[in-house]
Amino acid sequence: MTGDTLGIGELAERAGVTASRIPYYDERGLVSPVERIGGRRRFAPSAVRRLWLIDLCTQSGFTLAETKLLLADRGRRRAASRKLAHQKLSDITVQIAQLHAARELIETGLRCTCPSLEDCSCAADIWHLLPSEPASGADATSMPG
């Protein structure tokens, strides 16, 4: 089988990952060698695609444990994967809203010519970005009414 398998270096090169990541993923059950020759791990060519999927999942915000669940869920309807995906979509929606608010604050700050944002007369554009209730310990008198 050796002719059809890939060593760690070749697998890493084809998948575009560091070689040290492969044993790390192997130890966590994300990718497995098909054989060992002289103590060296050998992987099926399909491991390249699996590494791409692992990277895609982690870039999408999934932890390695969640990624392992996604890759292992082979049920007909993949209920566990779907539940996790719905939660991740919800998390991403919140992050997008936070990023939009941050962008709006930065853009307002760049347009503003006042001495500070706290004393800004044009800051009415940003007050809607703040929470409606002050955080515990915050000075409620400084919050817009």
Biotite code that builds the C-alpha atoms (Angstrom):
import biotite.structure as struc

atoms = struc.array([
    struc.Atom([0.000, 0.000, 0.000], chain_id="A", res_id=1, res_name="MET", atom_name="CA", element="C"),
    struc.Atom([2.998, 2.332, 0.465], chain_id="A", res_id=2, res_name="THR", atom_name="CA", element="C"),
    struc.Atom([2.958, 3.483, -3.179], chain_id="A", res_id=3, res_name="GLY", atom_name="CA", element="C"),
    struc.Atom([-0.524, 4.932, -2.753], chain_id="A", res_id=4, res_name="ASP", atom_name="CA", element="C"),
    struc.Atom([0.061, 6.567, 0.612], chain_id="A", res_id=5, res_name="THR", atom_name="CA", element="C"),
    struc.Atom([1.565, 9.869, 1.664], chain_id="A", res_id=6, res_name="LEU", atom_name="CA", element="C"),
    struc.Atom([4.100, 10.597, 4.350], chain_id="A", res_id=7, res_name="GLY", atom_name="CA", element="C"),
    struc.Atom([3.557, 13.532, 6.689], chain_id="A", res_id=8, res_name="ILE", atom_name="CA", element="C"),
    struc.Atom([5.746, 15.902, 4.657], chain_id="A", res_id=9, res_name="GLY", atom_name="CA", element="C"),
    struc.Atom([4.056, 15.154, 1.338], chain_id="A", res_id=10, res_name="GLU", atom_name="CA", element="C"),
    struc.Atom([0.590, 15.280, 2.914], chain_id="A", res_id=11, res_name="LEU", atom_name="CA", element="C"),
    struc.Atom([1.386, 18.618, 4.548], chain_id="A", res_id=12, res_name="ALA", atom_name="CA", element="C"),
    struc.Atom([2.660, 20.049, 1.277], chain_id="A", res_id=13, res_name="GLU", atom_name="CA", element="C"),
    struc.Atom([-0.389, 18.904, -0.710], chain_id="A", res_id=14, res_name="ARG", atom_name="CA", element="C"),
    struc.Atom([-2.826, 20.144, 1.937], chain_id="A", res_id=15, res_name="ALA", atom_name="CA", element="C"),
    struc.Atom([-1.009, 23.428, 2.515], chain_id="A", res_id=16, res_name="GLY", atom_name="CA", element="C"),
    struc.Atom([-0.537, 22.916, 6.259], chain_id="A", res_id=17, res_name="VAL", atom_name="CA", element="C"),
    struc.Atom([2.499, 22.652, 8.479], chain_id="A", res_id=18, res_name="THR", atom_name="CA", element="C"),
    struc.Atom([3.819, 19.139, 8.987], chain_id="A", res_id=19, res_name="ALA", atom_name="CA", element="C"),
    struc.Atom([3.540, 19.512, 12.770], chain_id="A", res_id=20, res_name="SER", atom_name="CA", element="C"),
    struc.Atom([-0.218, 19.931, 12.481], chain_id="A", res_id=21, res_name="ARG", atom_name="CA", element="C"),
    struc.Atom([-0.732, 16.402, 11.147], chain_id="A", res_id=22, res_name="ILE", atom_name="CA", element="C"),
    struc.Atom([0.479, 14.467, 14.232], chain_id="A", res_id=23, res_name="PRO", atom_name="CA", element="C"),
    struc.Atom([-1.414, 17.006, 16.366], chain_id="A", res_id=24, res_name="TYR", atom_name="CA", element="C"),
    struc.Atom([-4.628, 16.240, 14.480], chain_id="A", res_id=25, res_name="TYR", atom_name="CA", element="C"),
    struc.Atom([-3.848, 12.516, 14.590], chain_id="A", res_id=26, res_name="ASP", atom_name="CA", element="C"),
    struc.Atom([-3.539, 12.630, 18.395], chain_id="A", res_id=27, res_name="GLU", atom_name="CA", element="C"),
    struc.Atom([-6.976, 14.279, 18.557], chain_id="A", res_id=28, res_name="ARG", atom_name="CA", element="C"),
    struc.Atom([-8.617, 11.764, 16.234], chain_id="A", res_id=29, res_name="GLY", atom_name="CA", element="C"),
    struc.Atom([-9.208, 14.166, 13.344], chain_id="A", res_id=30, res_name="LEU", atom_name="CA", element="C"),
    struc.Atom([-7.024, 12.370, 10.807], chain_id="A", res_id=31, res_name="VAL", atom_name="CA", element="C"),
    struc.Atom([-5.623, 8.858, 10.950], chain_id="A", res_id=32, res_name="SER", atom_name="CA", element="C"),
    struc.Atom([-2.819, 7.102, 9.146], chain_id="A", res_id=33, res_name="PRO", atom_name="CA", element="C"),
    struc.Atom([-3.749, 4.041, 7.131], chain_id="A", res_id=34, res_name="VAL", atom_name="CA", element="C"),
    struc.Atom([-0.463, 2.370, 8.019], chain_id="A", res_id=35, res_name="GLU", atom_name="CA", element="C"),
    struc.Atom([2.859, 2.793, 9.747], chain_id="A", res_id=36, res_name="ARG", atom_name="CA", element="C"),
    struc.Atom([6.100, 1.781, 8.158], chain_id="A", res_id=37, res_name="ILE", atom_name="CA", element="C"),
    struc.Atom([9.201, 1.842, 10.320], chain_id="A", res_id=38, res_name="GLY", atom_name="CA", element="C"),
    struc.Atom([7.279, 3.901, 12.861], chain_id="A", res_id=39, res_name="GLY", atom_name="CA", element="C"),
    struc.Atom([6.362, 6.511, 10.265], chain_id="A", res_id=40, res_name="ARG", atom_name="CA", element="C"),
    struc.Atom([2.756, 7.394, 9.597], chain_id="A", res_id=41, res_name="ARG", atom_name="CA", element="C"),
    struc.Atom([1.403, 6.960, 6.092], chain_id="A", res_id=42, res_name="ARG", atom_name="CA", element="C"),
    struc.Atom([-1.884, 8.542, 5.017], chain_id="A", res_id=43, res_name="PHE", atom_name="CA", element="C"),
    struc.Atom([-4.383, 7.889, 2.255], chain_id="A", res_id=44, res_name="ALA", atom_name="CA", element="C"),
    struc.Atom([-4.560, 10.565, -0.464], chain_id="A", res_id=45, res_name="PRO", atom_name="CA", element="C"),
    struc.Atom([-8.075, 11.376, 0.805], chain_id="A", res_id=46, res_name="SER", atom_name="CA", element="C"),
    struc.Atom([-6.437, 12.840, 3.929], chain_id="A", res_id=47, res_name="ALA", atom_name="CA", element="C"),
    struc.Atom([-5.634, 15.953, 1.856], chain_id="A", res_id=48, res_name="VAL", atom_name="CA", element="C"),
    struc.Atom([-9.348, 16.679, 1.478], chain_id="A", res_id=49, res_name="ARG", atom_name="CA", element="C"),
    struc.Atom([-9.951, 15.940, 5.152], chain_id="A", res_id=50, res_name="ARG", atom_name="CA", element="C"),
    struc.Atom([-7.245, 18.451, 6.144], chain_id="A", res_id=51, res_name="LEU", atom_name="CA", element="C"),
    struc.Atom([-8.867, 21.038, 3.878], chain_id="A", res_id=52, res_name="TRP", atom_name="CA", element="C"),
    struc.Atom([-12.195, 20.402, 5.604], chain_id="A", res_id=53, res_name="LEU", atom_name="CA", element="C"),
    struc.Atom([-10.578, 20.719, 9.038], chain_id="A", res_id=54, res_name="ILE", atom_name="CA", element="C"),
    struc.Atom([-9.056, 24.067, 8.035], chain_id="A", res_id=55, res_name="ASP", atom_name="CA", element="C"),
    struc.Atom([-12.347, 25.267, 6.577], chain_id="A", res_id=56, res_name="LEU", atom_name="CA", element="C"),
    struc.Atom([-14.181, 24.349, 9.790], chain_id="A", res_id=57, res_name="CYS", atom_name="CA", element="C"),
    struc.Atom([-11.646, 26.047, 12.048], chain_id="A", res_id=58, res_name="THR", atom_name="CA", element="C"),
    struc.Atom([-11.598, 29.160, 9.836], chain_id="A", res_id=59, res_name="GLN", atom_name="CA", element="C"),
    struc.Atom([-15.389, 29.189, 10.186], chain_id="A", res_id=60, res_name="SER", atom_name="CA", element="C"),
    struc.Atom([-15.040, 29.331, 13.958], chain_id="A", res_id=61, res_name="GLY", atom_name="CA", element="C"),
    struc.Atom([-15.543, 25.701, 14.908], chain_id="A", res_id=62, res_name="PHE", atom_name="CA", element="C"),
    struc.Atom([-13.292, 24.290, 17.613], chain_id="A", res_id=63, res_name="THR", atom_name="CA", element="C"),
    struc.Atom([-11.335, 21.119, 16.900], chain_id="A", res_id=64, res_name="LEU", atom_name="CA", element="C"),
    struc.Atom([-13.767, 19.164, 19.085], chain_id="A", res_id=65, res_name="ALA", atom_name="CA", element="C"),
    struc.Atom([-16.697, 20.564, 17.094], chain_id="A", res_id=66, res_name="GLU", atom_name="CA", element="C"),
    struc.Atom([-14.871, 19.838, 13.844], chain_id="A", res_id=67, res_name="THR", atom_name="CA", element="C"),
    struc.Atom([-14.342, 16.249, 14.954], chain_id="A", res_id=68, res_name="LYS", atom_name="CA", element="C"),
    struc.Atom([-18.070, 15.940, 15.617], chain_id="A", res_id=69, res_name="LEU", atom_name="CA", element="C"),
    struc.Atom([-18.913, 17.432, 12.215], chain_id="A", res_id=70, res_name="LEU", atom_name="CA", element="C"),
    struc.Atom([-16.595, 15.028, 10.407], chain_id="A", res_id=71, res_name="LEU", atom_name="CA", element="C"),
    struc.Atom([-17.767, 11.992, 12.392], chain_id="A", res_id=72, res_name="ALA", atom_name="CA", element="C"),
    struc.Atom([-21.503, 12.681, 12.068], chain_id="A", res_id=73, res_name="ASP", atom_name="CA", element="C"),
    struc.Atom([-22.528, 10.287, 9.333], chain_id="A", res_id=74, res_name="ARG", atom_name="CA", element="C"),
    struc.Atom([-26.151, 9.787, 10.302], chain_id="A", res_id=75, res_name="GLY", atom_name="CA", element="C"),
    struc.Atom([-28.775, 10.007, 7.614], chain_id="A", res_id=76, res_name="ARG", atom_name="CA", element="C"),
    struc.Atom([-29.878, 13.490, 8.653], chain_id="A", res_id=77, res_name="ARG", atom_name="CA", element="C"),
    struc.Atom([-26.681, 14.472, 10.514], chain_id="A", res_id=78, res_name="ARG", atom_name="CA", element="C"),
    struc.Atom([-28.729, 15.881, 13.408], chain_id="A", res_id=79, res_name="ALA", atom_name="CA", element="C"),
    struc.Atom([-25.698, 16.683, 15.589], chain_id="A", res_id=80, res_name="ALA", atom_name="CA", element="C"),
    struc.Atom([-23.995, 18.540, 12.734], chain_id="A", res_id=81, res_name="SER", atom_name="CA", element="C"),
    struc.Atom([-27.129, 20.494, 11.924], chain_id="A", res_id=82, res_name="ARG", atom_name="CA", element="C"),
    struc.Atom([-27.634, 21.533, 15.543], chain_id="A", res_id=83, res_name="LYS", atom_name="CA", element="C"),
    struc.Atom([-24.026, 22.685, 15.771], chain_id="A", res_id=84, res_name="LEU", atom_name="CA", element="C"),
    struc.Atom([-24.264, 24.508, 12.427], chain_id="A", res_id=85, res_name="ALA", atom_name="CA", element="C"),
    struc.Atom([-27.406, 26.385, 13.518], chain_id="A", res_id=86, res_name="HIS", atom_name="CA", element="C"),
    struc.Atom([-25.653, 27.492, 16.722], chain_id="A", res_id=87, res_name="GLN", atom_name="CA", element="C"),
    struc.Atom([-22.571, 28.610, 14.780], chain_id="A", res_id=88, res_name="LYS", atom_name="CA", element="C"),
    struc.Atom([-24.755, 30.601, 12.358], chain_id="A", res_id=89, res_name="LEU", atom_name="CA", element="C"),
    struc.Atom([-26.362, 32.331, 15.323], chain_id="A", res_id=90, res_name="SER", atom_name="CA", element="C"),
    struc.Atom([-22.924, 33.133, 16.767], chain_id="A", res_id=91, res_name="ASP", atom_name="CA", element="C"),
    struc.Atom([-21.730, 34.496, 13.419], chain_id="A", res_id=92, res_name="ILE", atom_name="CA", element="C"),
    struc.Atom([-24.832, 36.682, 13.092], chain_id="A", res_id=93, res_name="THR", atom_name="CA", element="C"),
    struc.Atom([-24.033, 38.262, 16.478], chain_id="A", res_id=94, res_name="VAL", atom_name="CA", element="C"),
    struc.Atom([-20.391, 38.757, 15.482], chain_id="A", res_id=95, res_name="GLN", atom_name="CA", element="C"),
    struc.Atom([-21.413, 40.412, 12.214], chain_id="A", res_id=96, res_name="ILE", atom_name="CA", element="C"),
    struc.Atom([-23.692, 42.841, 14.084], chain_id="A", res_id=97, res_name="ALA", atom_name="CA", element="C"),
    struc.Atom([-20.843, 43.662, 16.472], chain_id="A", res_id=98, res_name="GLN", atom_name="CA", element="C"),
    struc.Atom([-18.467, 44.243, 13.566], chain_id="A", res_id=99, res_name="LEU", atom_name="CA", element="C"),
    struc.Atom([-20.974, 46.515, 11.816], chain_id="A", res_id=100, res_name="HIS", atom_name="CA", element="C"),
    struc.Atom([-21.314, 48.567, 15.012], chain_id="A", res_id=101, res_name="ALA", atom_name="CA", element="C"),
    struc.Atom([-17.531, 48.748, 15.367], chain_id="A", res_id=102, res_name="ALA", atom_name="CA", element="C"),
    struc.Atom([-17.184, 49.872, 11.761], chain_id="A", res_id=103, res_name="ARG", atom_name="CA", element="C"),
    struc.Atom([-19.839, 52.546, 12.235], chain_id="A", res_id=104, res_name="GLU", atom_name="CA", element="C"),
    struc.Atom([-18.104, 53.833, 15.366], chain_id="A", res_id=105, res_name="LEU", atom_name="CA", element="C"),
    struc.Atom([-14.734, 53.996, 13.587], chain_id="A", res_id=106, res_name="ILE", atom_name="CA", element="C"),
    struc.Atom([-16.218, 55.724, 10.535], chain_id="A", res_id=107, res_name="GLU", atom_name="CA", element="C"),
    struc.Atom([-17.950, 58.280, 12.776], chain_id="A", res_id=108, res_name="THR", atom_name="CA", element="C"),
    struc.Atom([-14.704, 58.839, 14.649], chain_id="A", res_id=109, res_name="GLY", atom_name="CA", element="C"),
    struc.Atom([-12.867, 59.456, 11.393], chain_id="A", res_id=110, res_name="LEU", atom_name="CA", element="C"),
    struc.Atom([-15.456, 62.033, 10.264], chain_id="A", res_id=111, res_name="ARG", atom_name="CA", element="C"),
    struc.Atom([-15.583, 63.755, 13.662], chain_id="A", res_id=112, res_name="CYS", atom_name="CA", element="C"),
    struc.Atom([-13.552, 66.912, 14.216], chain_id="A", res_id=113, res_name="THR", atom_name="CA", element="C"),
    struc.Atom([-14.479, 67.355, 17.890], chain_id="A", res_id=114, res_name="CYS", atom_name="CA", element="C"),
    struc.Atom([-11.758, 67.193, 20.591], chain_id="A", res_id=115, res_name="PRO", atom_name="CA", element="C"),
    struc.Atom([-13.008, 63.769, 21.806], chain_id="A", res_id=116, res_name="SER", atom_name="CA", element="C"),
    struc.Atom([-15.798, 61.285, 21.164], chain_id="A", res_id=117, res_name="LEU", atom_name="CA", element="C"),
    struc.Atom([-17.098, 61.792, 24.713], chain_id="A", res_id=118, res_name="GLU", atom_name="CA", element="C"),
    struc.Atom([-17.569, 65.514, 24.064], chain_id="A", res_id=119, res_name="ASP", atom_name="CA", element="C"),
    struc.Atom([-18.616, 65.068, 20.451], chain_id="A", res_id=120, res_name="CYS", atom_name="CA", element="C"),
    struc.Atom([-21.503, 67.172, 19.202], chain_id="A", res_id=121, res_name="SER", atom_name="CA", element="C"),
    struc.Atom([-21.914, 64.923, 16.180], chain_id="A", res_id=122, res_name="CYS", atom_name="CA", element="C"),
    struc.Atom([-21.841, 61.748, 18.276], chain_id="A", res_id=123, res_name="ALA", atom_name="CA", element="C"),
    struc.Atom([-25.596, 61.385, 18.013], chain_id="A", res_id=124, res_name="ALA", atom_name="CA", element="C"),
    struc.Atom([-24.682, 59.129, 15.113], chain_id="A", res_id=125, res_name="ASP", atom_name="CA", element="C"),
    struc.Atom([-23.053, 56.642, 17.492], chain_id="A", res_id=126, res_name="ILE", atom_name="CA", element="C"),
    struc.Atom([-25.239, 56.640, 20.617], chain_id="A", res_id=127, res_name="TRP", atom_name="CA", element="C"),
    struc.Atom([-27.539, 54.010, 19.128], chain_id="A", res_id=128, res_name="HIS", atom_name="CA", element="C"),
    struc.Atom([-24.531, 51.652, 19.082], chain_id="A", res_id=129, res_name="LEU", atom_name="CA", element="C"),
    struc.Atom([-24.315, 51.642, 22.874], chain_id="A", res_id=130, res_name="LEU", atom_name="CA", element="C"),
    struc.Atom([-26.294, 49.212, 25.029], chain_id="A", res_id=131, res_name="PRO", atom_name="CA", element="C"),
    struc.Atom([-29.581, 50.654, 26.299], chain_id="A", res_id=132, res_name="SER", atom_name="CA", element="C"),
    struc.Atom([-28.673, 49.759, 29.892], chain_id="A", res_id=133, res_name="GLU", atom_name="CA", element="C"),
    struc.Atom([-25.303, 50.738, 31.375], chain_id="A", res_id=134, res_name="PRO", atom_name="CA", element="C"),
    struc.Atom([-23.071, 47.855, 32.344], chain_id="A", res_id=135, res_name="ALA", atom_name="CA", element="C"),
    struc.Atom([-22.897, 47.185, 36.064], chain_id="A", res_id=136, res_name="SER", atom_name="CA", element="C"),
    struc.Atom([-20.700, 49.791, 37.681], chain_id="A", res_id=137, res_name="GLY", atom_name="CA", element="C"),
    struc.Atom([-21.055, 52.215, 34.749], chain_id="A", res_id=138, res_name="ALA", atom_name="CA", element="C"),
    struc.Atom([-21.987, 55.806, 35.397], chain_id="A", res_id=139, res_name="ASP", atom_name="CA", element="C"),
    struc.Atom([-25.579, 56.023, 34.192], chain_id="A", res_id=140, res_name="ALA", atom_name="CA", element="C"),
    struc.Atom([-25.360, 59.843, 34.020], chain_id="A", res_id=141, res_name="THR", atom_name="CA", element="C"),
    struc.Atom([-22.918, 59.603, 31.133], chain_id="A", res_id=142, res_name="SER", atom_name="CA", element="C"),
    struc.Atom([-25.324, 57.517, 29.068], chain_id="A", res_id=143, res_name="MET", atom_name="CA", element="C"),
    struc.Atom([-27.434, 59.264, 26.470], chain_id="A", res_id=144, res_name="PRO", atom_name="CA", element="C"),
    struc.Atom([-31.064, 59.592, 27.426], chain_id="A", res_id=145, res_name="GLY", atom_name="CA", element="C"),
])
